[in-house]
């Protein structure tokens, strides 16, 4: 029996429970890989009742989750309650969300799960519950190091069939972007992207398009010096490292259909430069992928949507895409590991 994916609960008051239930109900329609949810089963059963969904819930261990998946939504107990009502986080929300992430990462590192898929969290709620990391990605990277001892350079990529984008700086105020943006940051981000596009996405020689920071990529220095002094040297270093990279490019001409055919991923200098195009092109099915980790982690590319939680209006398309992509990337990881083991044995002969 194939090992399952580990799916986190996310913010209990958000749409995570809604889309989890809806996704399981469509498991056969989309040929979804087996997954289990790290959650309070009462939270999910209450939400199913509220939504009028007939979803049987079965408490399992990770080892028995795949066998149960076809007949019931498998839930692995966290031992913590999640009592929040839809749209109204309460004192149990942060602890339940954090425990779910902790267990998912531990499960994939110990090998009982093949990948981590995370439902959306509300950082404001998490901060009140003692969460100290800037966001989901940084927290998972820290857990990865604490659990495995392997340092990680986490990179957030938003992927869809239409376009893949990477914000080099992420959740920082716009006025701080120029000071946070360094040659090393762009170079290391590009290296991680190129490596994972090859190892996990199967692209033999990834093509990276690097956006400029300023309008018209600085217009030869007349609209800002950063593109010439920071972005271009980083691109040249990527090229010297054997990576197919070009830039800095004017961001306003990078995302029309013909331009998108010329690269495999676009590296953008700040959050909205990356997220506006992908959310315009693939709002309901884009996937957040964390590159640079020793395991696969994906997530729906949307938030908790408190305003529609518990109403039945939440679209599970992005979670469905996240589960399918996680299974695909995890399979690539496993194939590479088998190949490496075979090559290692051959070298000893």
C-alpha positions as CSV (number, residue, x, y, z in Angstrom):
1,X,0.0,0.0,0.0
2,X,1.4,3.4,-1.0
3,X,2.4,5.8,1.7
4,X,-0.1,8.7,2.1
5,X,0.3,12.5,2.0
6,X,0.0,14.4,5.3
7,X,-2.5,17.2,5.2
8,X,-2.6,19.8,7.9
9,X,-5.8,21.2,9.3
10,X,-4.8,24.9,8.9
11,X,-6.8,27.6,10.7
12,X,-9.9,25.7,12.1
13,X,-12.1,28.8,11.7
14,X,-11.2,29.2,8.0
15,X,-12.1,27.3,4.9
16,X,-9.5,24.6,5.5
17,X,-12.0,22.1,6.9
18,X,-14.5,23.0,4.1
19,X,-12.1,22.3,1.2
20,X,-10.7,19.2,2.9
21,X,-14.1,17.7,3.1
22,X,-15.0,18.7,-0.4
23,X,-11.7,17.4,-1.7
24,X,-12.2,14.0,-0.2
25,X,-15.7,13.8,-1.7
26,X,-14.1,14.4,-5.1
27,X,-11.3,11.9,-4.6
28,X,-12.5,9.5,-7.3
29,X,-13.4,12.2,-9.8
30,X,-9.8,13.6,-9.7
31,X,-8.0,10.3,-9.0
32,X,-6.5,11.8,-5.9
33,X,-3.6,10.1,-4.0
34,X,-4.4,8.9,-0.5
35,X,-4.0,11.5,2.3
36,X,-4.8,11.8,6.0
37,X,-5.7,15.0,7.9
38,X,-3.9,15.9,11.2
39,X,-6.9,17.3,13.0
40,X,-9.5,17.1,15.7
41,X,-12.1,14.8,14.1
42,X,-14.9,16.6,16.0
43,X,-14.0,19.9,14.2
44,X,-14.3,18.2,10.8
45,X,-17.6,16.4,11.7
46,X,-19.1,19.6,13.0
47,X,-18.2,21.4,9.7
48,X,-19.5,18.5,7.6
49,X,-22.8,18.7,9.4
50,X,-23.0,22.5,9.0
51,X,-22.3,22.1,5.2
52,X,-24.7,19.2,4.8
53,X,-22.0,16.9,3.6
54,X,-22.2,13.1,4.2
55,X,-18.5,12.5,4.9
56,X,-17.6,9.5,7.1
57,X,-14.6,10.2,9.3
58,X,-12.3,7.5,10.5
59,X,-9.5,7.9,13.1
60,X,-6.4,6.2,11.8
61,X,-2.7,6.0,12.1
62,X,-0.5,7.1,9.1
63,X,0.2,3.4,8.4
64,X,-3.6,2.6,8.0
65,X,-4.6,5.8,6.3
66,X,-4.2,4.7,2.7
67,X,-6.4,1.6,3.3
68,X,-9.2,3.7,4.9
69,X,-9.0,6.5,2.3
70,X,-11.6,5.1,-0.2
71,X,-14.3,4.5,2.5
72,X,-13.7,7.5,4.8
73,X,-11.8,10.6,5.4
74,X,-8.7,9.4,7.4
75,X,-7.9,11.6,10.4
76,X,-4.8,11.2,12.6
77,X,-5.5,12.5,16.2
78,X,-3.5,15.4,17.5
79,X,-4.9,15.2,21.1
80,X,-5.9,18.8,21.0
81,X,-9.4,20.3,20.5
82,X,-10.3,22.7,17.7
83,X,-13.5,24.4,18.8
84,X,-13.6,27.5,16.6
85,X,-16.8,28.3,14.8
86,X,-16.5,29.2,11.1
87,X,-15.1,32.7,10.7
88,X,-14.4,33.1,14.4
89,X,-11.0,31.9,15.6
90,X,-10.8,31.1,19.3
91,X,-8.2,30.2,21.9
92,X,-7.8,26.7,20.5
93,X,-7.1,27.8,16.9
94,X,-3.4,28.5,17.0
95,X,-2.4,25.5,19.1
96,X,-4.3,23.1,16.8
97,X,-2.9,24.6,13.7
98,X,0.7,24.6,15.0
99,X,0.4,21.0,16.3
100,X,-0.9,19.9,12.9
101,X,2.1,21.4,11.1
102,X,4.5,20.0,13.6
103,X,3.2,16.4,13.2
104,X,3.0,16.6,9.4
105,X,6.7,17.6,9.2
106,X,7.7,14.9,11.7
107,X,5.7,12.3,9.7
108,X,7.3,13.1,6.4
109,X,10.8,13.2,7.9
110,X,10.3,9.8,9.6
111,X,9.0,8.4,6.3
112,X,5.4,7.5,7.2
113,X,4.1,10.2,4.8
114,X,5.4,11.1,1.4
115,X,4.9,14.8,1.4
116,X,3.3,17.7,3.4
117,X,0.3,19.6,2.1
118,X,-0.8,22.5,4.3
119,X,-4.1,24.2,4.6
120,X,-4.1,28.0,5.0
121,X,-3.3,29.6,8.4
122,X,-4.1,33.1,9.7
123,X,-0.8,34.6,10.8
124,X,-2.5,37.2,13.0
125,X,-4.2,34.3,15.0
126,X,-0.9,32.3,15.1
127,X,1.0,35.3,16.5
128,X,-1.4,35.7,19.3
129,X,-0.9,32.0,20.1
130,X,2.9,32.4,20.4
131,X,4.0,31.8,16.8
132,X,7.2,33.7,16.3
133,X,8.3,32.9,12.7
134,X,7.5,35.3,9.8
135,X,5.2,32.8,8.1
136,X,4.3,29.2,7.2
137,X,7.3,28.6,5.0
138,X,9.9,29.9,7.4
139,X,8.4,27.8,10.2
140,X,8.4,24.6,8.2
141,X,12.1,25.3,7.2
142,X,13.0,25.6,10.9
143,X,11.1,22.4,11.8
144,X,12.9,20.6,8.9
145,X,16.3,21.6,10.4
146,X,15.3,20.7,14.0
147,X,13.9,17.3,12.9
148,X,16.5,16.3,10.4
149,X,19.6,18.4,11.0
150,X,19.6,19.4,7.3
151,X,19.8,23.2,6.8
152,X,17.4,24.5,4.2
153,X,17.2,27.6,2.0
154,X,13.4,27.8,1.6
155,X,12.1,29.4,-1.6
156,X,8.4,30.0,-2.2
157,X,7.3,29.2,-5.7
158,X,3.7,29.7,-7.0
159,X,3.1,27.1,-9.7
160,X,0.4,26.6,-12.2
161,X,0.3,25.1,-15.8
162,X,0.2,28.7,-17.0
163,X,3.1,30.2,-15.2
164,X,5.5,29.6,-12.3
165,X,6.7,32.6,-10.2
166,X,9.1,33.1,-7.3
167,X,9.1,36.2,-5.2
168,X,12.7,36.8,-4.1
169,X,11.6,38.9,-1.2
170,X,8.3,37.8,0.3
171,X,6.3,39.3,3.2
172,X,8.2,42.5,3.8
173,X,7.0,46.1,3.5
174,X,7.6,47.5,0.0
175,X,9.8,50.3,1.4
176,X,12.2,47.6,2.8
177,X,12.5,45.7,-0.5
178,X,15.6,47.5,-1.9
179,X,17.6,47.1,1.3
180,X,16.6,43.4,1.6
181,X,17.4,42.6,-2.0
182,X,21.0,41.5,-2.4
183,X,23.1,39.8,-5.0
184,X,23.5,36.8,-2.8
185,X,19.7,36.5,-2.1
186,X,18.9,36.6,-5.9
187,X,21.7,34.1,-6.7
188,X,20.9,31.6,-4.0
189,X,17.2,31.8,-4.8
190,X,17.9,31.2,-8.5
191,X,20.1,28.2,-7.6
192,X,17.5,26.5,-5.5
193,X,14.8,27.1,-8.2
194,X,17.0,25.7,-10.9
195,X,18.0,22.7,-8.9
196,X,14.4,21.7,-7.8
197,X,13.0,22.3,-11.3
198,X,15.4,19.7,-12.5
199,X,15.2,17.2,-9.6
200,X,11.5,17.4,-8.9
201,X,9.8,18.9,-12.0
202,X,12.0,16.9,-14.5
203,X,13.2,20.0,-16.5
204,X,16.6,19.1,-17.7
205,X,17.8,22.7,-18.2
206,X,15.4,25.1,-16.5
207,X,15.1,28.6,-18.0
208,X,14.9,31.4,-15.5
209,X,13.6,34.9,-16.3
210,X,14.7,37.5,-13.8
211,X,12.5,40.6,-13.4
212,X,14.0,44.0,-12.7
213,X,13.1,45.8,-9.6
214,X,12.3,49.2,-11.2
215,X,10.1,50.2,-14.1
216,X,11.6,49.2,-17.4
217,X,14.3,47.3,-15.4
218,X,15.8,50.7,-14.4
219,X,15.9,52.2,-18.0
220,X,19.8,52.2,-18.0
221,X,19.9,53.7,-14.5
222,X,17.5,56.6,-15.1
223,X,14.7,54.9,-13.1
224,X,16.9,53.4,-10.3
225,X,20.3,51.9,-9.9
226,X,19.4,48.6,-8.3
227,X,18.9,46.7,-11.5
228,X,22.4,47.5,-12.7
229,X,24.2,47.2,-9.3
230,X,22.3,44.3,-7.7
231,X,20.1,42.3,-10.1
232,X,22.4,42.1,-13.2
233,X,25.4,40.9,-11.3
234,X,23.3,38.2,-9.7
235,X,22.1,37.1,-13.1
236,X,25.6,37.0,-14.4
237,X,26.7,34.9,-11.5
238,X,23.8,32.4,-12.2
239,X,24.9,32.2,-15.8
240,X,28.5,31.6,-14.7
241,X,27.2,28.8,-12.5
242,X,25.8,27.1,-15.6
243,X,22.2,28.2,-15.1
244,X,20.1,29.4,-18.1
245,X,19.1,32.8,-16.7
246,X,18.4,36.2,-18.3
247,X,17.6,39.6,-16.9
248,X,16.9,42.0,-15.5
249,X,13.8,42.1,-17.6
250,X,11.0,44.7,-17.6
251,X,8.3,43.1,-15.4
252,X,5.5,44.6,-17.4
253,X,6.3,42.6,-20.5
254,X,7.1,39.2,-18.9
255,X,3.7,37.7,-18.4
256,X,1.8,37.8,-21.7
257,X,1.3,34.5,-23.4
258,X,4.2,34.6,-25.8
259,X,6.7,35.8,-23.2
260,X,5.7,32.9,-20.8
261,X,6.7,30.4,-23.4
262,X,10.3,31.5,-23.2
263,X,11.0,30.5,-19.5
264,X,10.1,27.9,-16.9
265,X,10.0,30.2,-13.9
266,X,10.0,33.9,-13.3
267,X,12.0,35.3,-10.4
268,X,10.4,38.5,-9.2
269,X,11.9,41.0,-6.8
270,X,8.9,41.5,-4.5
271,X,5.7,39.8,-3.5
272,X,3.1,41.5,-5.7
273,X,5.3,41.5,-8.7
274,X,5.1,37.7,-8.6
275,X,1.6,37.1,-7.2
276,X,-0.5,39.5,-9.3
277,X,0.3,37.7,-12.6
278,X,-0.3,34.2,-11.3
279,X,-3.4,35.1,-9.4
280,X,-4.7,36.8,-12.6
281,X,-3.9,33.8,-14.7
282,X,-4.6,30.9,-12.3
283,X,-6.5,32.2,-9.3
284,X,-8.5,29.0,-8.6
285,X,-5.8,26.4,-9.2
286,X,-2.4,27.8,-8.5
287,X,-0.2,25.9,-5.9
288,X,2.3,27.2,-3.4
289,X,5.4,25.0,-3.5
290,X,8.2,25.4,-1.0
291,X,11.5,24.6,-2.8
292,X,14.8,24.0,-1.0
293,X,13.5,21.6,1.6
294,X,14.6,17.9,1.9
295,X,10.9,16.9,1.4
296,X,8.0,18.1,-0.7
297,X,5.6,20.7,0.7
298,X,2.7,22.2,-1.2
299,X,-0.3,24.4,-0.2
300,X,-3.3,26.0,-1.8
301,X,-2.5,29.5,-3.1
302,X,-5.2,31.3,-1.1
303,X,-5.9,32.3,2.5
304,X,-8.4,31.3,5.2
305,X,-11.3,33.2,3.7
306,X,-13.1,33.7,7.0
307,X,-16.0,35.5,5.3
308,X,-17.1,32.3,3.4
309,X,-16.0,29.6,5.9
310,X,-18.9,27.2,6.7
311,X,-21.1,28.5,3.8
312,X,-20.3,25.9,1.1
313,X,-18.9,28.6,-1.2
314,X,-15.2,27.6,-0.8
315,X,-13.7,26.2,-4.0
316,X,-11.4,23.2,-3.4
317,X,-9.6,23.4,-6.8
318,X,-6.4,24.8,-5.4
319,X,-6.2,22.1,-2.6
320,X,-6.9,19.4,-5.2
321,X,-4.1,20.8,-7.4
322,X,-1.8,21.0,-4.3
323,X,-2.4,17.3,-3.5
324,X,-1.8,16.1,-7.0
325,X,1.3,18.2,-7.4
326,X,2.7,17.0,-4.1
327,X,2.2,13.4,-5.1
328,X,3.9,14.0,-8.5
329,X,6.9,15.8,-6.9
330,X,7.2,13.1,-4.1
331,X,7.3,10.4,-6.7
332,X,10.1,12.2,-8.5
333,X,12.0,12.4,-5.2
334,X,11.6,8.7,-4.6
335,X,12.7,7.9,-8.2
336,X,15.8,10.0,-7.7
337,X,16.6,8.3,-4.4
338,X,16.3,4.9,-6.1
339,X,18.5,6.0,-8.9
340,X,21.1,7.4,-6.5
341,X,21.1,4.1,-4.5
342,X,21.5,2.1,-7.6
343,X,24.4,4.3,-8.8
344,X,26.0,4.0,-5.4
345,X,25.9,0.2,-5.4
346,X,27.3,0.1,-9.0
347,X,30.2,2.3,-7.9
348,X,31.1,-0.1,-5.2
349,X,31.2,-3.1,-7.6
